[in-house]
Amino acid sequence: MYMKLPKRITIPGYSNTTHTLKLLRNLYRGRAASRIWIKYLTTGLKNMGFVQSTVDECVWYRDDIIFTFYVDDGIIWCPRAEGIDEFLRDIRDLKKVGQAFDIEDRGDVTDYLGINFSRLTNGKIKLSQPQLIQQIIEDVGVGNHRTKPTPAASSKILLRDLEGKDIKGDFDYCSVIGKLNFLEKGSRPEKAYAVHQCARFSTNLKESHAEAIRHIARYLVGTKDMGIVLNPNMDKSFEVYVDASFSGDWKPEAAGIDASTAKSRSGYIVSLQGCPLIWHSKLQTQVTLSTTESEYVALSQSLRDTIPIMNLMQELHDKGFTGASPIPTIHCKAFEDNSGALELAKTPKMRPR
């Protein structure tokens, strides 16, 4: 990688028109930074004897050890405490082959990516992010009063509102949206729709959009210590609950400036053993012309998220990580409430659309 000489830096005999600087080390946020990092990490894991998952590139196996990572944070899974010590020793020993990883052992998984993991009674696990919620409350400036019972108004659809009042500069809208997105995906699925609606209008902001953010923040004030509780039910396998809102955001007066109001919205939850793994509230990528078509698109989207996870579970089973049953019983139930969409899904037949 090469770069131009920085402005106002002069070196006798050299100029931007004749010379460049060769980078000796990768720069954070450089165009190729993420690719260089993943190649470096992959090489190190292979030198340690790990084998990459064929389903998820961020999952690696060695004997009874599983290593998963997210950018530069990782979790080591092993039934033996010695196995974790072996991993830490081996990754530090990579210095001997010319690779160096500056790692920090944070101990047991009680906090990962800012998500708190708490073990409750009867095997339940609670995921919460109270620190992030407090940051959002302080960023928006709603204080600890005037709480709201819901994340958004149930009788009002958020629109572009080009004729509305300009936003007051009392908080950084885009920064708060980023934090709300991470909170929603980490431990608060119930506010997915409200956050997604606000995220759509991160440009050309109006006061109505800021007020929607304040509504979410006031809701968080009253639910600061809450999070999602996982209660595994070993009798259940994969389940997908899916629905669609056919042109639910449609407003004739807004269609001229926002064509996306004509799109339907998909909502679905993918769970394993009764524990939610994925949840989405998102606009569909195409305009559908009937409730049946919108429901069918939502069903397709949800299963495209589910099938890779089923393949990963099958891989874990084949490697002996998910029980000793010789016959895999991994299956999926998809729940759909539109008879036309069910007919399309179950009966293979060519149709005009």
Number of C-alpha atoms within 10 A of each C-alpha: 13 10 11 13 16 10 7 6 7 11 8 5 7 11 13 13 8 8 13 15 12 10 10 8 7 14 13 10 8 11 11 12 12 15 10 14 15 15 11 14 16 18 13 21 21 13 15 15 13 19 16 18 15 12 15 13 12 16 19 21 18 17 12 13 18 23 19 16 13 10 11 9 11 16 18 17 16 17 11 11 9 10 18 18 11 13 19 15 11 16 18 15 15 16 12 8 9 8 15 15 13 6 12 8 8 10 8 9 13 13 15 13 11 15 21 19 17 15 13 12 8 8 9 12 18 17 20 24 24 19 13 17 20 17 13 24 21 14 17 19 14 16 14 14 9 11 17 18 13 16 21 21 14 8 5 8 13 16 21 18 18 12 7 12 11 15 16 10 9 10 14 11 21 15 12 19 20 12 14 26 16 17 24 21 16 19 19 19 19 16 21 20 19 23 23 18 20 23 19 13 19 14 10 11 20 20 15 18 25 21 13 19 25 20 21 25 29 25 20 24 20 16 15 18 13 15 22 17 18 18 17 16 11 9 7 16 17 21 20 22 17 24 22 27 17 21 21 14 20 18 15 11 8 17 14 10 12 15 13 18 21 22 21 28 24 24 22 21 19 24 20 19 16 17 20 19 15 17 22 20 21 17 24 21 12 12 17 19 14 12 17 20 20 26 28 25 21 26 25 14 17 24 17 11 14 21 14 13 18 18 15 16 17 19 16 16 19 15 13 14 16 13 11 10 9 9 8 13 10 13 12 18 13 15 14 18 13 16 11 14 19 17 13 15 13 8 8 8 8 7 6 3 6
